[in-house]
Amino acid sequence: MFIRITTTLEGEFLVVNTHHIITVRRGSDFCMITLINGEKIYTNESFESLMNRLSSK
């Protein structure tokens, strides 16, 4: 399963395999997603919205 994420730093769209996501952390106005390769992705999407999209996959 894949999910489309817009990054905060570059504003680019990434398509991420949901099985590669280790953690999703909530910030004050962003979320940080950590992948199995150690890469961190930052997005402005709300934590609740992101978790809803992940749980529906």
Steps between C-alpha positions, in 0.01 A plus 500: 500500500621848417418847630566838340672754728584867437828599665535827691861569405488465122124501446538191284267202484635164613336162467596286799445130559302485827692187603821709506367744762640437850363800693280804458564777750286804563658846508332833573418566134653201318545122509829314474495161331796266549561230240681167545810638324524780761377772266276760661216668312330813633147597395254775594212251497334467839581193707133394510460528124819307433411224746150470349649457154751242627238299687273487194773329293 
